Amino acid sequence: MSENQKKTILSAARGRWQYQIAQSLITGRPVRSPVSTLAGKAKNYELHYKSSFRSFLVRLQAAGIHIERTPGIRGGEYTATYRVIA
């Protein structure tokens, strides 16, 4: 992954939560669905986090970064993984 792609991924992030996801995507390894890792009070706002994650993915696609989604068990989102395709 080039430095330009890394900067693009980080610049697409809005807020600390999306920035942490962006840093995980930069590693090149598959990232577990970030919505499934919510804990504590954040679970009460799961729909907001889902919307935030979708918006982040849309911004990445618009910037030319291709993200591959591997569906989880039975096609579910909870165990799905995401990774950047170089």
Secondary structure, DSSP 8 states (H G I E B T S, - for coil): --HHHHHHHHHH--HHHHHHHHHHHHT-S-EE-GGGG--GGGGGGHHHHHHHHHHHHHHHHHTT-EEEEE--GGG-STT-EEEEE-
